Amino acid sequence: TMTIVFLRVFLASLTLLAAIAIMGIALPRDARAWRAFFQMAILNNVIPFTLIVTGQTMIASGLASVINATSPLFGVAIIAAAGLGPLIPRKTIGILIGILGVAILKDGTIFEQGSQSLGILLCLGAAASYGLGSLWAKMKLRNTPPLSMATGQLLCSSLIMTVLAFSFDSPSQLIDASKIFWDIDEKNMRNAMKNVRNFFARYTECRTSVTDLHFSSNPINIRVC
């Protein structure tokens, strides 16, 4: 689980670093901004990604995606609870409909015992963490460019997940998996080349005898290898 999350944030951070380099966007250099990035990384990447990956071992990925879509509902509710945004009736109705939708997906038994209920709760926890991340961004990173903020938090997430993955998981499995992948790929390549050579050898052997047409008094004779 930790290794999957590490790969996700690490590859994303490399992509965004390349993007901001091309676009000429600079990352903040003050410690205050990077503290905010670090805290944002925990709320917006480390916690929700870990909960979602764990939850998807218990429920279908489609259901996890639907639950993850409730993140804006948590964001609205948490921001309103913090007094940074009004909770107007329209937003309240939206939150209630979202909660009702999740309950319907689980046949109204979200809090029953069982792995599926636990998986749903984990994904709901991830959505709530995203909501807290929205609050944190509104409070601490209001004037930070979005691409700079995303890159900073993913870099911090990569650092955090590197420590967690090597402490509690087995990232070395990735190396073993990559070796297996390359072994399989090399074997498939050799088999493919062997099949190609056999095909052309067979084709050369049969080329002259695929069709032997005699436009004389003899009948047409067709031989196929």
Secondary structure, 3 states (H helix, E strand, C coil): CHHHHHHHHHHHHHHHHHHHHHHCCCCCCCHHHHHHHHHHHHHHHHHHHHHHHHHCCCCCHHHHHHHHCCHHHHHHHHHHHCCCCCCCHHHHHHHHHHHHHHHHHCCCCCCCCCHHHHHHHHHHHHHHHHHHHHHHHHHHCCCCCHHHHHHHHHHHHHHHHHHHHHHHCCCHHHHHHHHHHHHHHHHHHHHHHHHHHHHHHHHHHHHCCCCECCCCCCCCECCCC
